[in-house]
Amino acid sequence: MTSFEQKLEKYAELIVSVGLNIQKDQTLFIDAPVESPEFVRFVVKKAYERGAKEVRLDWYDDQASRIKFELAPASSFTEFPSYKALEKEELAKEGAAYLHITSSDPDYLKGIDSSKISSFQKAKGKELETFRQYMQNEKISWTIAAAATEGWANKVFSNEPKEQRLSFLWDAIFSTTRSHEEDPVKAWENHSKSLQEKKEYLNSKRYKALHYKAKGTDLSIELPKDHIWTTAESKNEHGHGFIKNIPTEEVFTSPSMYGVNGTVSSSKPLSYAGNIIDEFQLTFKNGRVIAAKAKQGEEILQSLVDTDEGSHYLGEIALVPHDSPISNSNILFFNTLFDENASNHLALGAAFPFCLKDGVKMTKEQLAEKGLNDSLTHVDFMVGTADMDIDGELEDGTLEPIFRNGNWAF
């Protein structure tokens, strides 16, 4: 094999063995880009080598999708194929693992009618709601990882020679996922230990609220009484460990949906539904977004906020130090999987039941009573900056520093 092929194989091994932790006789379902067959084949190979019973592939093609958005009637975007949702649901019932490989050109739907995009996102979210519950309740193992493609590479490395952009993006992926290490599995064990220490500290404090201060941001977020700080490392209902996304640098929880007040400004562009939303600001009152402004993509931002009632509220708050490997790379990936792990971030939409004590055993109504948001969508956006301070508020009103100048204060 070439040196590049060896790197691909190591990366695939990391995803399959650490991210998904594929078990003997388990089925793996993969959403994969048509532009990355070589990498996907390595993933398939590694899954079977670990004893997988079957690997199913669902290929997607951004260029074909754009053609549909350009030429198909608006009515076609109000529906999402139910057979696709049912296939995932049936496999989830059987304990299958799920891998989504993200690779999209951040601008692949630029200029497309936002009403078509909004209709599609709503229809897709509705059809996949049951499958999403399997993921959010951690019943199955799942991972999001990335593959480099020309469209994405051209956006990230636009100032570099065109013939080198794709290899530059692959190298950035290898580096930020630690798959370039001599022993990537060991590197992830050490990294996970560090995140676990931050998680345990935050859980010991039992803060009732967090207060964010930075240029353009003055925000207060209340936390549910029985909230749980966690990391991307988890266990499915059978007790098998997995990591929800590779890379990951975050410690996160879900907020009290009605306890968010103030204004927050984005710190990085958001790639959403084939469009870029940039330099935007959201204002909250009693948890709900009451104003949304953006220098670029404001119409798309508003369609995101208006997806359903729950998309007007937050479902996640995540802490990531400014001094982190992805941030220090000085690469703007225009991809949430990477950019959210270079910055403190929040998410509009669905909260995580596993971020509440006994939450995975609760009904939607019980979760709502505890203050957790429900929505058809969950979209992370970046807010962390080098000047951001975050204070934790204890039950007696005492404030303690959590972040100072963009980094951990403890």
C-alpha positions, 0 to 999 in steps of 0.5 A, spaced: 500 500 500 502 507 498 503 511 504 496 515 503 492 508 503 496 506 510 493 513 513 486 511 510 487 504 513 489 507 520 483 512 520 478 507 518 481 502 524 480 508 529 473 509 527 471 502 527 474 499 533 474 506 537 468 510 535 463 504 533 466 499 537 463 493 532 462 487 536 461 480 533 455 478 528 453 486 529 450 489 523 453 496 521 449 501 517 453 507 513 451 513 510 457 514 505 459 520 500 460 517 493 466 521 492 470 517 497 469 509 495 476 508 497 476 510 504 469 507 505 472 500 503 477 500 508 471 502 513 467 496 510 474 491 511 475 493 518 468 492 520 468 485 517 475 484 520 472 485 527 466 480 526 461 484 523 455 480 520 453 485 515 455 492 512 450 496 509 451 502 505 447 508 503 451 512 498 449 520 497 451 525 492 451 532 493 451 534 486 445 529 484 442 533 490 443 540 488 440 538 481 434 535 484 433 542 488 434 546 482 429 542 477 424 538 482 417 541 483 417 544 490 412 538 492 417 533 492 421 536 498 415 535 503 416 528 503 422 523 505 422 516 503 419 512 509 423 506 507 429 509 508 427 511 515 424 504 516 430 500 514 434 504 519 429 503 525 429 496 523 436 495 524 436 499 530 431 494 533 436 489 532 442 493 535 446 495 529 451 500 529 450 507 525 456 511 521 455 517 518 461 520 514 460 527 513 464 530 507 459 535 503 461 542 500 459 547 505 456 551 499 453 545 495 446 548 495 448 556 495 442 560 491 437 554 492 430 557 494 430 556 502 423 554 502 425 548 499 431 547 503 426 548 509 421 543 507 426 538 506 429 538 513 422 538 516 420 532 512 426 528 513 426 530 521 419 528 521 420 521 518 427 520 522 424 521 529 424 514 531 431 513 529 433 519 532 430 517 539 434 510 538 441 515 538 439 520 543 437 515 548 443 511 546 440 505 545 445 504 539 452 505 537 453 511 533 459 515 530 460 521 525 466 521 522 469 525 515 472 524 509 475 529 504 472 531 498 474 536 492 468 541 494 469 541 501 477 541 500 476 547 495 472 551 500 477 550 506 484 551 502 482 556 497 488 559 497 492 553 496 494 550 489 488 546 487 492 540 485 494 540 493 487 542 496 484 535 497 491 532 500 491 538 505 484 536 507 486 529 508 492 531 512 488 535 517 483 530 518 488 525 520 491 530 524 485 532 528 482 525 529 489 523 532 489 517 527 496 520 524 499 517 531 503 511 531 498 508 536 491 512 535 487 507 540 492 509 545 492 516 543 484 516 544 485 513 551 489 518 553 485 524 550 478 521 553 481 520 560 483 528 560 475 529 558 473 525 563 476 529 568 473 535 566 466 532 566 467 529 573 469 536 576 463 539 573 458 534 575 461 535 582 459 542 582 452 542 581 451 549 578 444 552 577 446 556 571 452 558 567 453 566 565 457 567 558 461 574 557 465 576 550 464 581 545 457 581 542 455 575 547 452 576 554 448 570 556 445 566 562 443 559 561 440 555 567 441 548 568 436 542 570 436 540 577 438 533 575 443 535 569 449 531 567 455 533 564 458 528 559 462 527 553 462 524 546 464 517 550 458 513 552 455 506 552 449 503 548 444 499 552 448 493 551 454 496 555 458 496 549 462 503 549 462 508 543 464 515 541 459 519 538 463 523 533 471 523 531 474 528 533 471 530 539 474 535 544 467 537 548 464 536 555 457 538 554 450 537 557 443 540 556 440 546 558 433 548 561 429 550 555 426 556 558 432 558 562 436 562 557 436 569 557 440 574 553 444 575 546 450 570 543 454 572 537 457 566 533 464 566 532 465 561 526 461 560 520 455 555 520 455 550 514 447 548 514 443 545 509 448 546 503 449 554 505 453 558 510 450 562 515 456 567 518 456 573 523 450 571 526 447 573 533 441 570 537 437 573 542 433 569 547 428 571 552 425 565 557 429 560 553 426 562 546 429 566 540 426 572 539 431 575 534 435 572 529 440 576 525 446 574 520 450 578 515 450 572 511 445 567 510 439 570 514 434 567 511 437 560 512 438 562 519 431 564 520 428 557 516 432 553 521 429 557 527 422 556 524 423 548 523 418 547 529 417 550 536 423 546 539 428 549 534 426 556 537 430 553 544 436 550 546 438 543 546 445 543 548 451 547 551 458 544 550 465 547 553 471 546 548 477 550 550 480 555 545 487 552 546 485 545 543 488 542 537 483 543 532 483 551 534 490 551 534 490 548 527 488 555 525 484 551 519 476 553 518 473 547 516 466 550 514 464 543 517 460 543 524 464 536 526 470 540 526 469 547 528 464 545 534 470 542 537 475 548 536 470 552 540 465 553 545 458 551 542 450 551 543 445 547 539 438 549 537 433 544 537 433 537 541 436 536 548 439 529 550 435 525 555 442 522 557 444 529 560 439 528 565 439 523 571 434 517 569 432 521 562 433 515 558 427 512 562 423 518 561 417 519 556 417 526 552 412 529 557 416 527 563 422 530 560 419 536 558 417 537 565 424 537 567 425 542 562 428 538 556 427 541 549 424 537 544 425 538 536 425 535 529 432 538 529 439 539 533 444 544 530 450 546 533 453 553 532 460 556 535 460 561 540 467 560 543 472 566 542 479 567 545 476 573 550 470 569 552 469 568 560 464 563 563 462 563 570 458 557 574 453 559 579 452 555 585 445 554 589 447 560 593 448 565 588 456 564 588 459 565 582 465 561 580 470 561 574 469 556 569 472 559 563 477 565 563 480 568 556 477 562 552 480 556 556 478 552 562 479 556 569 480 549 573 
